[in-house]
Amino acid sequence: MMKEIIAENARRKLMMRGLYNPIKGDGCCGKRVAVTAPDGAVVRVPVEMTRDADYAGAQRDFNAWERLRCRHDFEFWAARCVTVRDKRTGAFVKLVLNRPQRRLVKVMEEQRRAGEPVRVILLKARQWGGSTVTQMYMAWMQTTRRHNWHSLVCAHVKDTAAGIRGMYAEMLRNYPEELWEGDAAPGFAGFERTQNTRVIEGRGCRVTLGSSERQEAVRGFDFAMAHLSEVAFWNSSAMRSPDEFIGAICGSILREPDTLIVLESTANGVGNYFHSEWLRSCRGESDKTAVFVPWYEIELYSAEVADAEKLWRSLSDYERRLWDKHGCTLEQIQWYRDKLREYGSAERMAAEYPTDDVEAFANTGTGVFSLEKIGELRRGCEAPAMCGELRGNFLRGIGAMEGIKFVEDCHGKLKVWRVPEGCCGSGRYVVAVDIGGRSARSDFSVISVLDRMGESGMPEVVAQWRGHIDHDLLAWKSATIGAWYDDALLVIESNTLDSHNTEGDHSMLLT
């Protein structure tokens, strides 16, 4: 049996190494054709390049031919023109894409070559260069394909965005002179005395820095591309929210060829904007294609195996799934086991090096339930039928439960999956209230409406309100929702709000 396992392991390692040479065009994405370059070398280039009107003339001039190839072949352009700092050695090297980077580029190139706008949401694992390749893809558009094609780099804090733009500056400093297509030497120039915007000389393309903390600094600009980084860490408050800010940015970018929007982040728990957008994309409800890179696709994460048979016989159930389900090699499983000893728990390990997107989100929050159960429950989830708020005649007092009507609002905090049946006093609905805090940094208050006789015959949540609010207004909002749901049974948790006075019946203090 071990002979078969070792043979399969060797086959997997060979497949992972593959054949990739972006200069020759081997292993690159897209439909390609073998041609002879002006220097006599046989290379594989994108079919679109051979259909370009400049192709015949470029065959008489090697520099012109390479410039034309740069315009059509991102992977060649990256390996020929882009200089980046290697994370392991610190040395400056040309950007030869690794496996995860190639997978992301393939998604973007499929959209671009189909004449569609590029739209991606990227869930990142650690240290594979997702931000780097996203930024360089935008740079490729601006340095070879488009003039006056403006971009935005926006992160949760400005320093992160500045670091991303620093990659761009390094690329321009080291750009091969013979391949530059611009009226001036490659480099950044100031733009109308602004601190956050630079112009690529000779191309007229602006690169603007922004942060979620200073949203007003990027409003009103004319962008064709946006790289929105670490979106899961963008703060939400009563005055600003990631969905409104990102909606404003994305709404200003036309759905035209060569436009681009990439939302990328490491996971930061569930229930936030990034997590919601990820789930929408996975369900096919968004315009963005979801891309997740697990730890085992990153070439660095492999370790030598001293005794293959001993390792095989000692595999845990989880490690066995890595072999059977995910196609990992023994060397990758050895690395995972060694790294797990460093972290001490599977949960902490999964937060840093997730195997799938469920692990990534579940282990970066404070959840206590098993990943398998979370996945089973998520498959039964659906988007709400409507969002908005319930409005009575008044915000508080008896008038709050008179003249109740539902007002639709895409930014409303009340999500409704099933409207009330209209059988007052039936006892069908229960409204349960979890009291949170008033400030944006405190826990959310949550009002959940349960239908004891759900469509499946089992109790199910049919509505939920979630937000920060003063406690007296929370009480009246809960009562309003309970009144709308056929005079439901209203249950409010008992917590530290009343711990200072535990005697007597306080159920009538709602005044």
Residue pairs with C-beta under 8 A, 6 or more apart in sequence:
2 308
2 309
2 312
5 308
5 312
5 330
6 308
9 308
9 329
9 330
9 331
12 327
12 328
12 329
13 329
13 331
16 99
16 299
16 329
18 27
18 99
19 26
19 27
20 26
20 27
20 28
20 96
20 97
20 102
21 27
22 28
22 73
22 75
22 76
22 78
22 79
22 96
22 97
23 43
23 76
23 79
23 80
24 41
24 43
24 44
25 32
25 43
25 44
25 45
25 73
25 76
26 44
27 102
28 44
28 73
28 75
28 76
28 102
29 75
29 102
29 105
29 106
29 109
29 110
30 46
30 47
30 106
30 109
30 110
30 113
31 46
31 47
32 44
32 45
32 46
32 47
33 44
33 45
33 47
33 50
34 42
34 43
34 44
35 42
35 43
35 44
35 45
35 50
36 42
37 43
37 62
37 65
38 58
38 59
38 60
38 61
38 62
38 65
39 62
45 69
45 72
45 73
45 76
46 72
46 73
48 72
48 113
49 55
49 68
49 69
49 71
49 72
49 73
52 68
52 71
52 72
54 64
54 68
55 68
57 64
58 64
58 65
58 67
58 68
59 65
63 178
63 179
66 80
66 178
66 179
67 144
67 179
67 181
69 76
69 77
70 76
70 77
70 80
70 81
70 140
70 144
70 179
71 144
71 145
71 181
74 105
74 109
74 137
74 140
75 97
75 102
75 105
77 140
77 144
78 94
78 95
78 96
78 97
78 133
78 136
78 140
79 94
79 95
79 96
79 97
80 94
80 176
80 179
81 143
81 171
81 175
81 176
81 179
82 94
82 95
82 136
82 139
82 171
83 92
83 93
83 94
83 95
83 170
83 171
83 173
83 174
84 92
84 93
84 94
84 95
84 132
84 136
84 167
84 170
84 171
85 91
85 92
85 93
85 170
86 92
86 93
87 127
88 300
92 170
92 174
95 132
95 133
95 136
97 105
97 133
98 128
98 129
98 298
98 299
99 297
99 298
99 299
100 125
100 128
100 129
100 130
100 293
100 297
100 298
101 128
101 129
101 130
101 132
101 133
103 291
103 293
103 297
104 120
104 122
104 130
104 133
104 134
104 291
104 293
105 133
105 137
107 120
107 289
107 291
108 118
108 120
108 137
108 260
111 117
111 118
111 119
111 289
112 118
112 257
112 258
115 257
116 257
117 253
117 254
117 255
117 256
117 257
117 258
117 259
117 260
117 261
118 258
118 259
118 260
118 261
118 262
119 260
119 261
119 287
119 288
119 289
120 261
120 262
120 263
120 264
120 288
120 289
120 291
121 262
121 263
121 264
121 274
121 277
121 278
121 281
121 286
121 288
121 289
121 290
121 291
122 130
122 134
122 262
122 263
122 264
122 265
122 291
122 292
123 264
123 265
123 266
123 267
123 278
123 290
123 291
123 292
123 293
123 357
123 360
124 130
124 131
124 264
124 265
124 266
124 293
125 266
125 292
125 293
125 294
125 295
125 298
125 353
125 354
125 360
126 266
126 295
126 298
126 352
126 353
127 298
127 300
128 293
128 297
128 298
130 264
130 293
131 164
131 227
131 229
131 264
132 167
134 227
134 262
134 264
135 153
135 164
135 165
135 167
135 168
135 227
136 167
136 171
137 260
138 151
138 225
138 227
138 260
139 168
139 171
141 149
141 151
141 225
141 258
141 260
142 149
142 151
142 200
142 203
142 205
142 207
143 175
143 180
143 181
143 182
143 186
143 200
143 203
143 205
144 181
145 258
146 205
146 224
146 258
147 203
147 204
147 205
148 203
148 204
148 205
149 205
149 224
149 225
149 258
150 205
150 206
150 207
150 208
150 221
150 222
150 223
150 224
150 225
151 205
151 206
151 207
151 208
151 223
151 224
151 225
151 226
151 227
151 260
152 208
152 210
152 218
152 221
152 223
152 225
152 226
152 227
152 228
152 249
153 161
153 164
153 165
153 207
153 208
153 209
153 210
153 227
153 229
154 161
154 209
154 210
154 211
154 212
154 218
154 226
154 227
154 228
154 229
154 249
155 161
155 164
155 210
155 211
155 212
155 228
155 229
155 230
156 211
156 212
156 213
156 229
156 230
156 231
156 233
156 234
156 235
157 211
157 212
157 213
158 209
158 210
158 211
158 213
158 214
160 211
160 229
160 230
161 209
161 210
161 211
161 229
162 209
164 227
164 229
165 198
165 207
165 209
168 188
168 207
169 188
172 186
172 187
172 188
172 200
173 186
173 187
175 186
177 185
180 186
180 202
181 202
182 200
182 201
182 202
182 203
183 201
183 202
184 201
184 202
185 201
185 202
186 200
186 201
186 202
187 200
187 201
188 198
188 199
188 200
188 201
188 207
189 198
189 199
189 200
189 201
190 198
190 199
191 197
191 198
191 199
191 206
196 208
196 209
196 210
196 217
196 218
197 206
197 207
197 208
197 209
198 206
198 207
199 205
199 206
199 207
200 206
200 207
208 218
208 221
208 223
210 217
210 218
211 217
212 234
212 235
212 240
212 242
212 245
213 235
215 240
215 245
218 249
219 248
221 252
222 252
223 249
223 252
223 253
224 253
224 254
224 256
224 258
224 259
224 260
225 253
225 259
225 260
225 261
226 249
226 250
226 253
226 260
226 261
226 262
227 260
227 262
227 264
228 246
228 249
228 261
228 262
228 263
228 264
229 264
229 265
230 264
230 265
230 266
231 242
231 246
231 263
231 264
231 265
231 273
231 274
231 277
232 265
232 266
232 267
232 268
232 269
232 272
232 273
232 274
232 275
233 265
233 268
234 242
234 245
234 273
234 274
235 242
235 440
236 242
236 272
236 273
236 440
237 440
238 440
238 468
241 273
241 411
242 272
242 273
242 274
243 273
243 411
244 411
246 263
246 273
249 261
250 261
253 259
253 261
261 288
263 274
263 277
263 288
265 274
266 360
266 364
267 274
267 275
267 351
267 354
267 357
267 360
267 361
267 363
267 364
268 274
268 364
268 365
269 275
269 361
269 364
269 365
269 366
270 361
270 362
270 365
270 367
271 365
275 361
277 286
277 288
278 290
278 357
278 361
279 378
279 381
280 286
280 383
281 288
281 289
281 290
282 290
282 357
285 383
290 357
292 356
292 357
292 360
294 326
294 354
294 355
294 356
295 301
295 336
295 353
295 354
295 355
296 322
296 326
296 328
296 332
296 336
296 355
301 332
301 335
301 336
301 339
301 353
302 329
302 331
302 332
302 334
302 335
303 331
303 334
303 335
303 338
304 331
304 334
305 311
305 330
305 331
305 334
308 330
311 330
311 333
311 334
311 337
312 330
315 323
315 333
318 346
319 333
319 336
319 337
322 328
322 332
322 333
322 336
322 355
323 330
323 333
326 355
328 336
336 349
336 353
339 349
339 353
340 346
340 349
343 349
343 352
347 363
348 363
350 359
350 360
350 362
350 363
350 371
351 360
351 363
351 364
354 360
354 363
358 371
358 374
358 375
358 378
359 371
362 371
362 374
363 371
367 374
382 417
384 415
384 416
384 417
385 416
385 417
385 418
385 419
386 406
386 408
386 415
386 416
387 408
387 409
387 410
387 411
387 412
387 414
387 415
387 416
388 406
388 407
388 408
388 409
388 412
388 414
388 416
389 406
389 407
389 409
389 412
389 413
389 414
390 404
390 405
390 406
390 407
390 414
390 477
390 480
390 481
390 484
391 404
391 405
391 406
391 407
392 399
392 400
392 401
392 402
392 403
392 404
392 480
393 399
393 400
393 402
393 403
394 400
394 402
395 473
395 476
396 472
396 473
396 476
397 476
400 476
400 477
400 479
400 480
401 479
401 480
401 483
404 480
404 483
404 484
406 414
406 416
406 419
406 484
413 465
413 466
413 467
414 463
414 464
414 465
414 481
415 463
415 464
415 465
415 466
416 462
416 463
417 461
417 462
417 463
418 451
418 455
418 462
418 463
420 429
420 484
420 485
420 486
421 428
421 486
422 486
423 486
424 486
424 487
425 486
425 487
426 486
427 452
427 489
428 451
428 452
428 453
428 486
428 488
429 449
429 450
429 451
429 452
429 462
429 482
429 485
429 486
429 488
429 489
430 449
430 450
430 452
430 488
430 489
430 491
431 447
431 448
431 449
431 450
431 478
431 481
431 482
431 485
431 488
431 489
431 490
431 491
432 447
432 448
432 450
432 491
432 493
433 445
433 446
433 447
433 448
433 474
433 478
433 490
433 491
433 492
433 493
434 445
434 446
434 447
434 448
434 493
435 445
435 471
435 474
435 492
435 493
435 495
435 497
436 442
436 443
436 444
436 445
436 446
436 468
437 443
437 445
437 468
438 468
438 469
438 470
438 471
439 468
440 468
442 468
444 466
444 467
444 468
445 466
445 467
445 468
445 469
445 474
446 464
446 465
446 466
447 464
447 465
447 466
447 474
447 477
447 478
447 481
448 461
448 463
448 464
449 461
449 462
449 463
449 464
449 481
449 485
449 488
450 459
450 460
450 461
450 462
451 459
451 460
451 461
451 462
452 459
453 459
454 460
454 462
462 485
463 481
463 485
465 477
465 481
469 477
471 497
475 492
475 510
476 510
478 490
478 492
479 490
479 510
481 488
482 488
482 489
482 490
498 506
